[in-house]
Amino acid sequence: MNSWPFFIGIAIGLYIIWGATAKTETNPYGWLHKKSKILWKSKAHTFLSFSGGMIVGAMIFLNL
């Protein structure tokens, strides 16, 4: 089984966590933040940080 798709998923999750922690507005994280800000308002960074962690966790679990 090839592992590279899982590593790409982990990299995407880590990027989302980094963007939420740094509270950056650069694209493509900025697009995610704009959309999640509609629903989560001031908690958008917290939501995206949690979501990034869930992506990383899921990729690690699925790669086992």
Buried (B, 14 or more C-beta within 10 A) or exposed (E): EEEEEBEEBBEBBBBBBEBBEEEEEEEEBEEBBEEBBEEBEEEBBEBBBBBBBEBBEBBEEEEE
